Amino acid sequence: PDGKTLMVFSVYDGREDSMGTQFWDMKIGQMRFAINGTVYGNRPTFGPDGRKVSVIMNSEVQIWDVESGQLTRSIAWDTQITSIAFGPVTTNNTKSNLMLIAGNGQGQVHLINPINGKIIETIKISEDEISSVAIHPNGQILAVGISSSKAANVLLYDVDSDKLIRTLEITDQPNLV
């Protein structure tokens, strides 16, 4: 996101020799730091300003500072988080600068303050697992990917009103960016 850092990661595939997540300085070709462990769910996600990255490790969502390579927040869950995204969120006509969005296996999406780790809101989207989440840059529209044995859909929600705007029927598991 800053034009200088490349993130390389491996997603859990059953092997225990995962390389984890590595951050490389593209200008000098050296690894700056690594997050050891296996990434679960969808890909790690940079914050809009490129200074933070979130990863799913086991039953935790971890937020790392990209510049220092330090873990800044770890949020433990009692359910498996399957998808994460960073972005602004607009609720009650107030736009936050940064929110962490986390989808889980129970069809819920959590809006989380990444500074203190507190859940701001939980939205029940579906009975099926959330496969991916993304937020529009204006913070008002949440895209949620759902994939089940019956169908694959992308649901577009108005975050402020918690109302479904549109359902996009797709043919394969959605991966949103």
C-alpha positions in Angstrom: 0.0 0.0 0.0 2.9 2.4 0.5 4.7 1.3 -2.7 7.7 0.1 -0.7 6.4 -2.9 1.2 5.4 -6.3 -0.2 3.4 -8.7 1.9 3.7 -12.4 1.2 1.6 -15.0 3.1 0.5 -18.6 3.0 -3.0 -19.7 3.9 -3.5 -22.8 6.0 -3.5 -25.9 3.8 -3.1 -28.6 6.4 0.7 -28.4 6.6 2.5 -27.3 9.7 5.5 -25.8 7.9 3.7 -22.6 6.8 6.0 -19.7 6.1 3.6 -17.3 7.9 3.3 -13.8 6.7 6.4 -11.9 5.6 6.9 -8.2 4.9 9.6 -7.3 2.4 11.3 -4.0 1.6 11.0 -3.9 -2.2 13.7 -1.3 -2.7 16.5 -3.3 -1.1 15.0 -6.8 -1.5 15.2 -7.7 2.2 12.6 -9.1 4.6 11.7 -6.5 7.2 9.8 -8.8 9.6 7.6 -11.9 9.7 4.5 -12.9 11.5 5.1 -16.6 12.4 2.1 -18.9 12.3 -0.5 -19.9 9.9 -3.0 -17.4 8.4 -6.6 -18.6 8.5 -9.6 -17.3 6.6 -9.0 -14.8 3.8 -5.8 -12.8 3.1 -4.3 -10.5 5.6 -5.6 -6.9 5.1 -3.8 -3.6 5.1 -5.5 -0.6 6.7 -6.3 2.3 4.3 -3.2 4.2 5.2 -0.9 1.2 4.9 0.3 1.5 8.5 -1.6 -1.4 10.0 -2.3 -4.9 8.8 -4.7 -7.4 10.3 -4.3 -11.2 10.1 -6.4 -14.2 11.4 -4.3 -16.5 13.5 -6.1 -19.5 15.0 -9.0 -17.9 17.0 -7.5 -14.4 17.1 -7.5 -11.3 14.9 -4.1 -9.7 15.2 -3.3 -6.1 14.2 0.3 -5.3 13.5 2.2 -2.0 12.9 3.8 -2.3 9.5 6.6 0.2 10.2 7.8 -1.3 13.5 6.8 -4.9 12.9 5.1 -4.9 16.4 1.8 -6.6 17.4 -0.4 -3.7 18.5 -3.7 -5.6 19.3 -4.8 -9.2 19.6 -8.5 -9.9 19.8 -9.5 -13.4 20.9 -12.8 -14.9 19.6 -14.9 -17.8 20.8 -16.0 -18.4 17.1 -13.8 -18.8 14.1 -13.3 -15.6 12.2 -13.2 -16.3 8.5 -12.8 -12.9 6.9 -11.4 -9.4 7.8 -11.1 -6.0 6.2 -10.1 -2.5 7.2 -11.9 0.6 6.2 -13.9 3.6 7.3 -17.4 2.9 8.5 -20.3 5.4 8.6 -22.9 4.9 11.3 -25.4 7.4 12.6 -24.1 9.8 10.0 -20.7 9.8 11.6 -17.7 8.5 9.7 -15.0 6.7 11.6 -11.4 7.0 10.3 -10.7 3.3 10.7 -12.8 0.2 11.5 -11.9 -3.5 11.4 -14.7 -5.6 9.9 -14.7 -9.3 10.8 -17.0 -12.0 9.4 -17.4 -15.4 11.1 -18.6 -18.9 10.5 -22.0 -18.1 12.1 -23.0 -15.6 9.4 -22.2 -12.5 11.5 -20.2 -9.4 10.7 -18.6 -7.5 13.6 -17.6 -3.8 13.3 -14.6 -3.4 15.7 -12.6 -0.4 16.9 -9.0 -1.5 16.1 -7.5 0.8 18.7 -9.2 -0.8 21.8 -10.5 -4.0 20.3 -14.1 -3.3 21.3 -17.0 -4.5 19.1 -19.0 -1.5 18.0 -21.8 -3.5 16.3 -22.7 -7.0 15.3 -24.8 -7.6 12.2 -26.4 -11.0 11.6 -26.2 -11.4 7.8 -26.9 -15.1 7.1 -27.1 -18.6 8.5 -24.2 -19.5 6.2 -20.5 -18.8 6.8 -19.1 -15.4 5.8 -16.4 -16.0 3.2 -15.3 -12.4 2.7 -16.0 -8.8 3.6 -15.1 -5.4 2.1 -16.2 -1.9 2.8 -16.8 0.9 0.3 -14.3 3.8 0.7 -17.2 6.1 1.7 -17.8 3.7 4.7 -21.5 3.3 3.9 -21.8 0.1 1.9 -20.6 -3.2 3.3 -20.1 -6.1 0.8 -20.4 -9.6 2.3 -19.6 -12.8 0.5 -21.6 -15.9 1.4 -20.9 -19.3 0.1 -22.9 -22.4 0.9 -23.7 -25.7 -0.8 -26.9 -24.0 -2.1 -25.6 -20.7 -3.5 -22.8 -18.1 -3.6 -23.9 -14.5 -3.2 -22.5 -11.1 -2.5 -24.8 -9.1 -0.2 -24.6 -5.3 -0.2 -25.6 -3.7 3.0 -26.2 -0.1 4.1 -24.1 0.0 7.3 -26.0 2.9 8.9 -29.5 1.3 8.5 -28.4 -2.4 8.6 -30.6 -2.9 5.5 -29.9 -5.1 2.6 -29.4 -3.0 -0.6 -28.9 -5.7 -3.2 -28.0 -9.4 -3.6 -25.6 -10.3 -6.3 -25.9 -14.0 -7.4 -22.5 -15.3 -8.4 -21.2 -18.7 -9.6 -18.3 -19.3 -7.3 -17.0 -18.6 -3.8 -16.7 -14.8 -3.5 -13.4 -13.2 -2.5 -13.9 -9.5 -2.1 -11.3 -6.7 -2.1 
